[in-house]
Amino acid sequence: NTGVEDAMDRPKVSISMGRKTGVKTTILEAAKALFARYGFKKTAVDEIARRARVGKATIYAHFASKEEVFAAAVRESGRQLLDRLRAAVAEQQEPAAKVRAFIETRMSRIREQGTLHPMSEETLSELLPMAARAREEFFWQEVDLLEAVLAEGQAGGAFRMSHPRRVALTMLSAAQGIDMTFLKMKQTPELEEGIGEMIDLLLAGLAARRHPG
């Protein structure tokens, strides 16, 4: 996976706005679908070009290799999730509502990904290690965002905790396990209902006051 890791670190070439940006987005969406369906090794650049309805040369005008296409697709998914999380949190006023919006938006996004780009366990096993570096980068950005929400609630007296970052880290570590369940299961109605109950219990715990003595 060295090629993918190198692509993760390689500075991105600046591309003019407008049509070229739209073409790049189309390429990445096509790549996401194909990587999810066939895996990295079995997906050819020719196939990405066909699905995106562009020439192979167009792909290489934007990306130096298939590894760079994969790296960009992973980063694009991470950016899209972060943008939605920030927007969802910004729409709320109360700390509890912000936490609920964060969790629900995150779960909704993962569910959408699993529906749009379902993956077999074999494909997941291949792609997850390749995407590990970028996923870790965005994971810590999620932790930063959730920590800020929890710290705001702590400062305002809405939440009772000692270490907002520790709580944020634990919550998102648990959420990653739920992510895998969403991605692997075809039907998740009980899990989705359970998440709603989990959020209620979590918020009740965050708001709990210690009994004197």
N, C-alpha and C positions, 0 to 999 in steps of 0.2 A: 504493500500500500504506500510505498515511499513516494510514488508519483502523485498520489492524491494529497499526501501531507505537504509535499513541496508546493502544490497548487494552492493549498490553503494559505501558505505563507507568502506566496509570490505577489508582489504589488500588482494591483489591478490597473489595466490600461484604461485611460479616460476615453470615453466614446461620446461623440456629439449627441445632443438631445434629439427629440423628435422621432423620426422614422427608425433610426438605428436603435434607439432605446426600445421601441416597440418590438422590433425584430429580435432583440436579445431576450426580451421577456417571453416571446413566443417560443424561442429555442429552449429556454429553461423550463417552461411548462411542459413542452413535449418531452424533454429529458426526464423530468420528474415522473411522468407517467410510465415511460419505458423502463427506467431504472427500477421502479416499484414492481413492475410486472415481470421483468426478465432478469433483474440483477445487473450489476455493473459489467461483469465479464461478457455476458451474453448480449449486451446492448452495443450495437455498432453505431458509429457516427453517421453512417449512411441512413440508418433507420431513424435517428433523431432528425436528420435533415428532411426525410420524407414526411414524417409526422408534422414537423413545423412548416412544411411546404416552402422550404428554402433550399438553395444549393449547398452542397457540402462545403464549397469554398466560403460561403457566407458564415458558416459556423466557425471556420478557421480564421475568419476576419475578426471574430469576437473572442475566440478562445484558442489557446495554443494546442490544446489536447483534450481528449475525452476526460482526463483527470480534472482539468480545469472546468469543464462543463459540470461535472459532478460536484466539485467544490463550490462552484457558484450557485448551483441548485440548492445545496444544503444551506448556504448562507442566506439565500433569498427566502427560504422557508423560515429560517430563524428570525430574519428581519421582519417578515410579515407577522409572525406571532408577537414579537415585541411591540410592534406598532399597534396591534389590536389590544394588547394588554394595557399599554399606556393610555390609549384612547378610552378604554372601558373604565379604567380607574379615574381618569380625569373627569368623566361624566358624573361621578358620584360625589356627594358632599361628606357623608358620615363615614368614619373609618370602617365600621362593620360592613356597610354597603360596598366599600372599595374592595375589601377582602373577598366578599361574595362575588363581585364582578370579576375580580382577578381569576378566581378559581373556575367560575362558570365559563368565562371566555376562553380560558386555557383548555378546559375539557372540550368545549365546543370545537375549537380549532383542531385538536387532536382527532376528534371524532370525524370531522370533515375530511381530514387527511386520510384516515382509514377508509372512508367511503369513496373518496375520489381516486385514491391510489392504493387499493388493497394489496397487501404483500403476504406472501407465504412465509412460514417460519424460516425456510431455507434462504429466502431473499433477505429477510431481516437479519439473519445471522451473518450474511455477507456484507450488507451495507452498513450496519451499525458501527462495527469497528472502524470502517473507513471514514465515517462521519464523526468519530469520537472527538477529535480536536475542536471542530467547529461547534458541536453540540455542547461541549464543556464551556466554551467561550460564551455562548448565549445563555447557558444555564446560570452562570454567575451574574449575567446582566438581569436575568429574571430574579435572582436572589436579591440583588441591589434594589430593584423596584419594590418587591414585596417587603423587604426590610424597611424601606422608607414609609410604606403604608402602615406597618405595624408600629414603627417608632412614633409616627404621628398620633396613632391611637393611644400609645403609651403616654406620650407627653400631654395629651388632652384628657387623660383619665378614663378613656373608654376601654382600654385594655390593661390587663395586669400581667406583666411578665418582667423577667430580669434581663433577658438578652434577645432583643428583636431579631438580630441577625441569626442567632442560633435557631430560633423558632422558624424563621423564613427558610433556612437551609434544610431543616427537618421536614417542613411541609413540602418543599419542592422535591426533595429526595423521595418522599412517599409518592408524590404525584408522578414521578418518572416510572414507578412500578405500575401505576394505573395506566399510563401511556401505553405500555407494552400490552396490557390486557385489551385495551381498545383496538390496538393495531392487529392483534392476533385473532380476536373474536369477531364473528360475522354479525351476531345479534347481541346487544348489550342492554336490554331494557331494565333488567334488575340492577345492573351496575349503575346505570344512569340514575335510577331512583335512589339507590344507596348513596350516591354522591351528594344528592340534595340533603339527605339526612345527615351525612357526614359534615357538611358545611354548617348545618344548624348546630350540631354538637360542638364543632370547633369554635364557632362564634360564642356559644354559651360558655365554653371553657375560657376563652380569651377575656370575656367580660366578667368572669367570676371574681368575687371579692373574698379575700382570705378572712376566715372567722377570727375574731380577737382571741388571744390566748392560745 
